[in-house]
Amino acid sequence: MFNEHRAVAPLRVFLVVLFGILVMLQTFSLPGQFAHMAEESPEQAYLRWPMTAVAVFWVLCVQVVVVSTWKLLTLVKNDRIFSDASLRWVDAIVWAIVAAWVVLLGVFLYVGFNASDPGLPLLLFLMLVGVAVLGLLMVVMRALLRQATTLRTDMEAVI
């Protein structure tokens, strides 16, 4: 039988790889990509720094989720996942998703009012709905974790 402790080590390896890729993306790829875009399309060069800032912010939000997941895995490994300490890390994930969603909403509104083609606004709307679903799912998971923590605390008090 496969238990959760066997999944923790490989998941941590993937989280380290993901975090390294995100740092490279944040420091090298995104600024270079938007600089190249500004050179190729001088009429849209004014978007270089705002797009760079938004993209780096979204990567930062993903990094918060990765670090919070790492901390939650530590709690799972130590058999302390049903404690108040885990709620703080789930809250960090929820707030990172909310922050990313708010910025995505701003981008969607800007692009929606300035686009001549409906393709990009439609894609951004799809992303907006997807991130909203993810955020609400995390809120539900947080409520379930809270209930499980309360039940475990009550059972430990009885025993």
C-alpha positions as CSV (number, residue, x, y, z in Angstrom):
1,M,0.0,0.0,0.0
2,F,1.3,3.4,-1.0
3,N,1.2,5.9,1.9
4,E,1.6,9.6,1.8
5,H,5.1,9.5,3.3
6,R,6.5,7.9,0.2
7,A,5.1,10.7,-1.9
8,V,6.7,13.4,0.2
9,A,10.3,12.9,-1.0
10,P,9.6,12.9,-4.8
11,L,7.2,15.8,-4.4
12,R,9.9,17.8,-2.7
13,V,12.3,17.0,-5.5
14,F,9.8,18.3,-8.0
15,L,9.1,21.4,-5.9
16,V,12.8,22.2,-5.9
17,V,13.0,21.8,-9.6
18,L,9.9,23.9,-10.1
19,F,11.2,26.6,-7.8
20,G,14.5,26.7,-9.7
21,I,12.8,27.0,-13.0
22,L,10.6,29.8,-11.6
23,V,13.7,31.7,-10.4
24,M,15.3,31.4,-13.8
25,L,12.1,32.5,-15.5
26,Q,11.8,35.5,-13.1
27,T,15.3,36.7,-13.5
28,F,16.4,35.9,-17.0
29,S,13.6,34.8,-19.3
30,L,10.7,37.2,-18.7
31,P,12.7,40.5,-18.7
32,G,14.6,39.3,-21.8
33,Q,11.4,38.3,-23.5
34,F,9.7,41.6,-22.9
35,A,12.8,43.5,-23.9
36,H,12.9,41.6,-27.2
37,M,9.2,42.2,-27.7
38,A,9.8,46.0,-27.2
39,E,12.6,45.9,-29.9
40,E,10.4,44.0,-32.3
41,S,7.3,46.1,-31.8
42,P,8.4,49.7,-31.0
43,E,4.7,50.8,-31.0
44,Q,4.1,48.6,-27.9
45,A,7.4,49.3,-26.2
46,Y,5.6,51.2,-23.5
47,L,4.2,47.9,-22.2
48,R,7.7,46.4,-21.6
49,W,8.0,47.3,-17.9
50,P,4.4,46.9,-16.9
51,M,4.2,43.4,-18.5
52,T,7.5,42.5,-16.9
53,A,6.3,43.6,-13.5
54,V,3.0,41.7,-13.8
55,A,4.7,38.5,-15.1
56,V,7.3,38.6,-12.3
57,F,4.5,39.1,-9.7
58,W,2.6,36.1,-11.0
59,V,5.8,34.0,-10.8
60,L,6.2,35.3,-7.2
61,C,2.7,34.1,-6.4
62,V,3.5,30.7,-7.7
63,Q,6.7,30.7,-5.6
64,V,4.6,31.5,-2.5
65,V,2.5,28.4,-3.3
66,V,5.5,26.2,-3.8
67,V,7.1,27.3,-0.4
68,S,3.8,26.9,1.4
69,T,3.4,23.4,-0.1
70,W,6.9,22.5,1.1
71,K,5.9,23.6,4.6
72,L,2.7,21.6,4.5
73,L,4.7,18.6,3.4
74,T,6.9,19.0,6.4
75,L,3.8,19.0,8.6
76,V,2.6,15.8,6.8
77,K,5.9,14.1,7.4
78,N,5.8,15.1,11.1
79,D,2.2,14.0,11.4
80,R,1.1,17.5,12.4
81,I,-1.0,18.3,9.3
82,F,-4.2,18.5,11.4
83,S,-2.9,21.5,13.5
84,D,-3.3,25.2,13.4
85,A,0.2,25.6,11.9
86,S,-1.1,24.1,8.7
87,L,-3.9,26.6,8.4
88,R,-1.3,29.4,8.2
89,W,0.3,27.9,5.1
90,V,-3.0,27.2,3.5
91,D,-3.9,30.8,4.1
92,A,-0.7,31.9,2.4
93,I,-1.7,29.8,-0.7
94,V,-5.2,31.3,-0.7
95,W,-3.8,34.9,-0.4
96,A,-1.3,34.2,-3.2
97,I,-4.1,33.0,-5.5
98,V,-6.3,36.0,-4.6
99,A,-3.4,38.4,-5.3
100,A,-2.7,36.8,-8.6
101,W,-6.4,36.8,-9.5
102,V,-6.8,40.5,-8.7
103,V,-3.9,41.4,-11.0
104,L,-5.2,39.0,-13.7
105,L,-8.6,40.8,-13.4
106,G,-6.8,44.1,-14.0
107,V,-5.0,42.7,-17.0
108,F,-8.2,41.2,-18.4
109,L,-10.0,44.6,-18.1
110,Y,-7.1,46.5,-19.7
111,V,-6.8,44.0,-22.6
112,G,-10.6,43.7,-22.9
113,F,-11.1,47.4,-23.4
114,N,-8.1,47.8,-25.8
115,A,-8.2,44.6,-27.9
116,S,-9.4,44.5,-31.5
117,D,-9.4,40.7,-31.6
118,P,-11.6,38.7,-29.1
119,G,-9.0,35.9,-28.8
120,L,-6.8,37.3,-26.1
121,P,-9.6,38.6,-23.9
122,L,-11.3,35.2,-24.2
123,L,-8.1,33.4,-23.2
124,L,-7.7,35.8,-20.2
125,F,-11.3,35.2,-19.2
126,L,-10.7,31.5,-19.3
127,M,-7.6,32.0,-17.1
128,L,-9.6,34.3,-14.8
129,V,-12.3,31.6,-14.3
130,G,-9.7,28.9,-13.8
131,V,-7.8,30.8,-11.1
132,A,-11.1,31.7,-9.4
133,V,-12.0,28.0,-9.3
134,L,-8.6,27.1,-7.9
135,G,-8.9,29.8,-5.2
136,L,-12.4,28.7,-4.2
137,L,-11.3,25.1,-4.1
138,M,-8.5,26.1,-1.7
139,V,-11.0,27.8,0.5
140,V,-13.1,24.7,0.6
141,M,-10.0,22.6,1.3
142,R,-9.1,25.0,4.1
143,A,-12.6,24.5,5.7
144,L,-12.2,20.7,5.5
145,L,-8.8,21.0,7.1
146,R,-10.3,23.2,9.9
147,Q,-13.0,20.6,10.5
148,A,-10.5,17.7,10.6
149,T,-8.3,19.7,13.0
150,T,-11.2,20.3,15.3
151,L,-12.2,16.6,15.2
152,R,-8.7,15.4,15.9
153,T,-8.3,17.9,18.8
154,D,-11.7,16.7,20.3
155,M,-10.7,13.0,19.9
156,E,-7.3,13.6,21.6
157,A,-9.1,15.3,24.5
158,V,-11.4,12.3,24.9
159,I,-8.5,9.8,24.7
